[in-house]
Amino acid sequence: MSPLSILLIGFAMSTDAFAAAIGKGAAMRRPRLPDALRAGLIFGVIEAITPLLGWLLGRATSQYVEAFDHWIAFVLLGALGVHMIVAGLRPDAEEDTQEPGDNRHNRFWTLAATGLATSIDAAAIGVSLAFLDVHIGVVALVIGLCTLVMVTLGIMLGRVLGALVGKRAEIVGGVILIVIGASILYEHLHGAA
């Protein structure tokens, strides 16, 4: 897998967290850089761990699906991409814009739960990558760093940009995943011919 593909996967995996961060930033009264960096770090660490877990699961089953692994990667990436596009097109439900108080412990767990919810797709990416010749540590690091940067930016820009950019970012991320899945399938089918 090329470095550009890895970077694009990192970007695509961070777009849903970016959308959530924009919503969080819009709900905060005056987001400060330390708060944004803290949220970015929480999201980034979770987003880096989940593809590793997915990769381990995929490696455990890889011998059983070796003949059609490229189709699995294509279907998983395509399905995730379509899901992200649909989520980006769907109108938001009314969200509670109140801060949960000044309790740092509650805010940490709220951020961690949101980070976990937005990282489920990264676990599926890890499963997909288990069937390819790619260093999962590098991919997980790139996903984590992209998420850290995107969440930090999302919170800081949330007040200004609101939900409009967040939804579009999720759509772009979905399109990127579909393109990467199609290119993996094309490379495998072209290489086999």
C-alpha positions in Angstrom: 0.0 0.0 0.0 1.4 3.4 -1.0 2.1 6.1 1.6 -0.6 8.3 -0.1 -3.2 5.5 0.4 -2.2 5.2 4.0 -2.5 9.0 4.5 -5.9 9.0 2.7 -7.1 6.2 5.0 -5.9 8.2 8.0 -7.8 11.2 6.7 -11.0 9.2 5.9 -11.0 7.6 9.4 -10.7 11.0 11.1 -13.6 12.7 9.3 -16.3 11.3 11.5 -14.3 12.3 14.5 -13.8 15.7 12.9 -17.6 16.0 12.4 -18.2 15.1 16.0 -15.5 17.6 17.2 -17.1 20.4 15.2 -20.4 19.7 16.9 -18.6 19.6 20.3 -16.8 22.8 19.5 -20.0 24.5 18.4 -21.6 23.4 21.7 -18.7 24.8 23.8 -18.8 28.4 24.9 -15.2 29.3 24.2 -13.1 26.3 23.2 -9.5 26.7 24.2 -6.5 25.1 22.5 -5.6 22.9 25.6 -9.2 21.6 25.6 -9.1 20.9 21.9 -5.7 19.1 22.2 -7.0 17.0 25.1 -10.0 15.9 23.1 -7.8 15.3 20.0 -5.4 13.1 22.1 -8.3 11.1 23.5 -9.9 10.5 20.1 -6.5 9.9 18.4 -5.4 7.2 20.9 -8.7 5.4 20.6 -8.7 5.7 16.8 -5.1 4.3 16.7 -6.0 1.3 18.9 -9.1 0.1 17.1 -7.5 -0.7 13.8 -4.9 -2.8 15.7 -7.7 -4.8 17.3 -9.4 -5.3 13.9 -6.1 -6.3 12.3 -5.5 -8.9 15.0 -9.0 -10.3 14.4 -8.4 -10.3 10.6 -5.1 -12.0 10.9 -6.6 -14.8 13.0 -9.0 -15.6 10.2 -6.8 -14.7 7.2 -5.9 -18.3 6.4 -9.6 -19.2 5.9 -10.3 -16.3 3.5 -7.1 -15.9 1.6 -8.7 -16.7 -1.8 -11.2 -13.8 -1.6 -9.5 -11.4 0.8 -9.5 -8.6 -1.7 -13.2 -8.8 -2.1 -13.6 -8.6 1.7 -11.4 -5.5 1.8 -13.5 -4.0 -1.1 -16.8 -4.8 0.5 -15.8 -3.5 4.0 -14.3 -0.3 2.7 -17.2 0.2 0.3 -19.8 -0.4 3.0 -18.0 1.9 5.4 -17.7 4.6 2.7 -21.4 4.3 1.8 -22.3 4.4 5.6 -20.2 7.6 6.0 -21.8 9.2 3.0 -25.3 8.4 4.2 -24.5 9.7 7.7 -23.2 12.9 6.1 -26.4 13.4 4.1 -28.7 12.6 7.0 -30.0 15.6 9.0 -28.8 15.7 12.6 -31.1 15.0 15.4 -31.4 17.7 18.0 -28.4 17.6 20.2 -28.1 18.8 23.8 -25.7 21.7 23.6 -25.2 22.0 27.3 -21.9 21.2 28.8 -22.0 18.4 31.3 -20.7 20.7 34.0 -17.1 21.3 35.0 -16.6 17.7 36.1 -13.4 16.7 34.2 -14.0 13.0 34.9 -17.4 13.1 33.2 -16.1 15.0 30.3 -13.2 12.5 29.8 -15.7 9.6 29.7 -18.0 11.5 27.4 -15.1 12.2 25.0 -13.9 8.6 25.3 -17.3 7.2 24.5 -17.7 9.5 21.5 -14.2 8.6 20.4 -15.0 4.9 20.6 -18.3 5.4 18.7 -16.5 7.2 15.9 -13.7 4.6 15.8 -15.7 1.5 15.0 -15.0 2.0 11.3 -11.3 2.0 12.1 -11.6 -1.5 13.5 -13.2 -2.6 10.3 -10.3 -1.0 8.4 -8.0 -3.0 10.5 -9.8 -6.2 9.6 -9.5 -5.2 5.9 -5.8 -4.5 6.2 -5.1 -7.8 7.8 -5.5 -9.3 4.3 -3.0 -6.9 2.6 0.7 -6.5 2.8 0.8 -3.4 5.0 2.5 -2.5 8.2 -0.5 -2.0 10.6 1.6 -0.1 13.1 2.3 2.6 10.6 -1.4 2.7 9.5 -2.6 2.9 13.1 -0.1 5.7 13.9 -1.2 7.7 10.8 -4.9 7.2 11.7 -4.2 8.3 15.3 -2.2 11.4 14.2 -4.7 12.4 11.6 -7.5 12.1 14.1 -5.6 14.1 16.7 -5.1 16.9 14.3 -8.6 16.8 12.8 -10.4 16.7 16.2 -8.2 19.5 17.5 -9.1 21.6 14.5 -12.7 20.6 14.6 -13.2 21.8 18.1 -11.4 25.1 17.5 -13.3 25.6 14.2 -16.7 24.3 15.6 -17.9 27.7 16.7 -17.2 29.3 13.4 -18.1 26.5 10.9 -20.9 24.6 12.7 -22.4 21.4 11.4 -22.2 22.3 7.7 -18.5 21.5 7.2 -18.7 18.4 9.5 -21.3 16.7 7.4 -19.4 17.4 4.2 -16.2 16.1 5.7 -17.9 12.8 6.5 -19.1 12.6 2.9 -15.6 13.2 1.5 -14.2 10.6 3.9 -16.8 8.1 2.6 -15.9 8.7 -1.0 -12.2 8.3 -0.2 -12.9 4.9 1.4 -14.9 3.7 -1.6 -12.1 4.8 -4.0 -9.4 3.0 -1.9 -11.5 -0.2 -1.7 -12.1 -0.1 -5.5 -8.3 0.4 -6.1 -7.5 -2.5 -3.9 -9.9 -4.7 -5.8 -8.6 -3.5 -9.1 -4.9 -4.1 -8.1 -5.7 -7.7 -7.0 -7.8 -8.5 -10.0 -5.3 -6.8 -12.4 -2.4 -8.6 -10.7 -4.2 -12.0 -11.0 -4.9 -11.6 -14.7 
